[in-house]
Amino acid sequence: MSDMGLLKCFLSIEIHQSEDGVFISQSKYAEKMLKKFGMLGCNPTSTPLTVNEKLRKDDGGRKIDETYYRGLIGNLLYLTYTRPDIMFASSILSRFMSSPSHLHLGAEKRLLRYIQGTMNFGIKYSINSIVKLIGYCDSDLEGCIDDMKSTLGYDFSLGSGIFSWASKKQQTVAQSTAEAEYISASIATSHIVWIRRILEDIQEKQKGRTEFFAITNQQ
């Protein structure tokens, strides 16, 4: 065996270690992806998707090459390993891989433009932070207009950068914002129980209750 020094890159994930913590990112991978799909140097946008935009499967748009679209989705999903900020948009766009249109491709390219402007984004895990589990969750209402199901999202941190996150469609149709948020909170709570047990197994048992924040704007 040979000592090659501190880990700097693993499977396209860049690891920057310093005295105050560890920062992980995929800036080089993002640059290669933009170059691969002809978007390197494009004009950046401030948001991954157009605000309040609703995409549907049968939108009447011109059909495009499925292989190209699926390849782009695969690259985007791999980028979510260190970019939770694009998790929601990537999961939404992945729903149209069976029959993508030019409108779906346009939304994909907007996401690439967002990545162009945030290429150096990543996650920072700080040293000397209190190992305290904190969770957040949210949900939209009837975000998918094809089946009227909502999309939930949650993430968890241990005092600094988040280490677990997800964005997925709910299995049932919610009748109100409160119900959609309740479903999201219940699924995230199950995840909290699982994480607490894992932490106990590695000698990081959580004392007291876990702080959990949810947005519950009722309609």
C-alpha positions as CSV (number, residue, x, y, z in Angstrom):
1,M,0.0,0.0,0.0
2,S,1.1,3.6,-0.6
3,D,0.0,6.8,1.0
4,M,-1.3,9.2,-1.7
5,G,-2.1,12.0,0.7
6,L,-5.5,13.5,1.4
7,L,-8.5,12.5,-0.8
8,K,-9.1,15.1,-3.4
9,C,-11.4,13.5,-6.0
10,F,-13.6,10.3,-6.0
11,L,-15.9,9.4,-8.8
12,S,-16.0,13.0,-10.1
13,I,-16.8,14.3,-6.6
14,E,-14.2,16.9,-5.5
15,I,-13.2,16.9,-1.9
16,H,-11.5,20.0,-0.4
17,Q,-10.3,19.5,3.1
18,S,-9.2,22.4,5.3
19,E,-8.7,23.2,9.0
20,D,-12.3,24.4,9.3
21,G,-14.1,21.5,7.5
22,V,-14.7,19.6,4.3
23,F,-16.2,21.0,1.1
24,I,-17.5,18.7,-1.6
25,S,-18.6,19.7,-5.1
26,Q,-18.8,18.6,-8.7
27,S,-17.7,21.7,-10.5
28,K,-15.4,19.9,-13.0
29,Y,-18.2,17.4,-13.7
30,A,-20.7,20.2,-14.2
31,E,-18.3,21.9,-16.6
32,K,-17.8,18.7,-18.6
33,M,-21.6,18.2,-18.7
34,L,-22.3,21.7,-20.0
35,K,-19.6,21.2,-22.7
36,K,-21.0,17.8,-23.7
37,F,-24.4,19.2,-24.3
38,G,-23.2,22.4,-26.0
39,M,-24.2,24.7,-23.1
40,L,-20.8,25.8,-21.7
41,G,-20.6,29.5,-21.5
42,C,-24.4,30.1,-21.9
43,N,-26.2,32.9,-20.2
44,P,-26.9,31.9,-16.6
45,T,-30.3,32.1,-14.8
46,S,-31.1,32.6,-11.1
47,T,-33.6,29.8,-10.7
48,P,-33.5,26.1,-11.9
49,L,-37.1,26.3,-13.3
50,T,-39.4,29.0,-14.4
51,V,-41.5,30.1,-11.3
52,N,-45.0,28.5,-11.3
53,E,-44.3,26.7,-14.6
54,K,-46.4,23.5,-15.0
55,L,-45.1,20.8,-17.3
56,R,-47.2,17.9,-18.6
57,K,-46.6,14.7,-20.6
58,D,-48.9,15.5,-23.5
59,D,-48.2,19.2,-24.0
60,G,-48.6,19.2,-27.8
61,G,-45.0,20.0,-28.2
62,R,-42.7,18.7,-31.0
63,K,-41.2,15.3,-30.0
64,I,-37.4,15.2,-29.7
65,D,-34.7,12.5,-29.5
66,E,-35.4,10.4,-26.4
67,T,-31.7,9.2,-26.2
68,Y,-30.4,12.8,-25.9
69,Y,-33.0,13.8,-23.3
70,R,-32.4,10.7,-21.2
71,G,-28.7,11.2,-21.4
72,L,-29.0,14.7,-20.1
73,I,-31.3,13.5,-17.3
74,G,-28.8,10.9,-16.2
75,N,-26.0,13.5,-16.0
76,L,-28.3,15.8,-14.0
77,L,-29.2,13.1,-11.5
78,Y,-25.6,12.3,-10.9
79,L,-24.9,16.0,-10.3
80,T,-27.5,15.9,-7.5
81,Y,-25.0,14.0,-5.3
82,T,-23.6,17.3,-4.2
83,R,-26.2,19.7,-5.5
84,P,-29.5,19.3,-3.6
85,D,-30.6,22.7,-5.0
86,I,-31.3,21.0,-8.4
87,M,-32.9,17.8,-6.9
88,F,-36.5,19.1,-7.3
89,A,-36.0,20.3,-10.9
90,S,-34.2,17.1,-12.0
91,S,-36.9,14.8,-10.5
92,I,-39.6,16.8,-12.3
93,L,-37.9,16.6,-15.6
94,S,-37.1,12.9,-15.3
95,R,-40.9,12.2,-15.4
96,F,-40.9,12.9,-19.2
97,M,-38.2,10.6,-20.4
98,S,-40.7,8.2,-22.1
99,S,-41.9,10.9,-24.6
100,P,-40.0,14.2,-24.2
101,S,-41.0,17.3,-26.2
102,H,-39.1,20.4,-27.2
103,L,-40.9,22.2,-24.2
104,H,-39.4,19.7,-21.8
105,L,-36.0,20.1,-23.4
106,G,-36.4,23.9,-23.0
107,A,-36.9,23.4,-19.3
108,E,-33.8,21.2,-19.2
109,K,-31.7,23.8,-20.9
110,R,-32.9,26.4,-18.4
111,L,-31.6,24.1,-15.6
112,L,-28.3,23.9,-17.4
113,R,-28.2,27.7,-17.5
114,Y,-28.7,27.7,-13.8
115,I,-25.9,25.3,-13.3
116,Q,-23.7,27.5,-15.5
117,G,-24.1,30.3,-13.0
118,T,-23.7,28.1,-9.9
119,M,-21.0,25.8,-11.1
120,N,-18.9,26.1,-7.9
121,F,-21.8,25.3,-5.6
122,G,-21.5,22.4,-3.2
123,I,-21.9,21.3,0.4
124,K,-19.7,22.4,3.4
125,Y,-19.3,20.3,6.5
126,S,-17.8,22.3,9.3
127,I,-15.5,21.2,12.1
128,N,-16.5,21.9,15.7
129,S,-20.2,22.0,14.8
130,I,-22.6,20.4,17.3
131,V,-23.8,17.0,16.0
132,K,-27.5,17.7,16.2
133,L,-30.0,16.3,13.8
134,I,-32.2,18.9,12.2
135,G,-34.8,18.3,9.5
136,Y,-36.8,20.3,7.0
137,C,-39.7,19.3,4.7
138,D,-42.0,21.0,2.3
139,S,-44.6,20.0,-0.4
140,D,-46.4,21.7,-3.2
141,L,-50.1,21.1,-4.0
142,E,-51.1,19.1,-7.1
143,G,-47.7,20.0,-8.7
144,C,-48.2,17.3,-11.4
145,I,-51.1,18.3,-13.6
146,D,-51.1,14.8,-15.3
147,D,-52.4,13.0,-12.1
148,M,-52.9,15.9,-9.7
149,K,-50.4,14.5,-7.2
150,S,-48.1,16.7,-5.1
151,T,-44.3,16.6,-4.8
152,L,-42.6,16.4,-1.4
153,G,-39.1,17.2,-0.4
154,Y,-37.0,16.9,2.7
155,D,-33.4,17.2,3.9
156,F,-31.4,16.7,7.1
157,S,-28.3,18.1,8.6
158,L,-26.1,17.5,11.6
159,G,-25.2,21.0,12.5
160,S,-23.6,22.1,9.2
161,G,-24.1,20.9,5.6
162,I,-27.0,18.6,4.8
163,F,-26.2,14.9,4.3
164,S,-29.6,13.4,3.3
165,W,-32.2,14.8,0.9
166,A,-35.0,13.7,-1.4
167,S,-37.6,15.0,-3.8
168,K,-40.4,12.7,-5.0
169,K,-44.0,12.5,-6.0
170,Q,-46.5,11.6,-3.3
171,Q,-48.4,8.3,-3.8
172,T,-51.9,9.7,-3.1
173,V,-53.7,12.8,-4.2
174,A,-53.9,15.5,-1.5
175,Q,-57.1,17.5,-1.2
176,S,-55.5,20.6,0.4
177,T,-52.1,22.2,1.1
178,A,-52.4,21.0,4.7
179,E,-52.9,17.4,3.7
180,A,-50.0,17.6,1.3
181,E,-47.8,19.0,4.0
182,Y,-49.0,16.4,6.5
183,I,-48.0,13.6,4.0
184,S,-44.6,15.1,3.5
185,A,-44.0,15.5,7.2
186,S,-45.1,11.9,8.0
187,I,-42.7,10.5,5.4
188,A,-39.8,12.7,6.6
189,T,-40.6,11.7,10.2
190,S,-40.1,8.1,9.3
191,H,-36.8,9.0,7.9
192,I,-35.8,10.8,11.1
193,V,-36.5,7.6,13.1
194,W,-34.3,5.7,10.8
195,I,-31.4,8.2,10.9
196,R,-31.6,8.4,14.7
197,R,-31.1,4.6,14.9
198,I,-28.2,4.8,12.6
199,L,-26.6,7.5,14.6
200,E,-27.1,5.5,17.8
201,D,-25.3,2.5,16.1
202,I,-22.2,4.7,15.4
203,Q,-22.1,6.1,19.0
204,E,-23.8,9.4,18.1
205,K,-27.0,8.9,20.0
206,Q,-29.2,12.0,19.8
207,K,-30.3,13.5,23.1
208,G,-33.8,14.9,23.3
209,R,-36.1,15.6,20.5
210,T,-35.1,16.2,16.9
211,E,-35.9,19.7,15.6
212,F,-38.1,19.5,12.5
213,F,-39.3,22.4,10.4
214,A,-42.2,22.2,7.9
215,I,-44.0,24.9,5.9
216,T,-47.7,24.6,6.4
217,N,-49.5,27.5,4.6
218,Q,-53.1,26.3,4.4
219,Q,-55.4,27.0,1.5
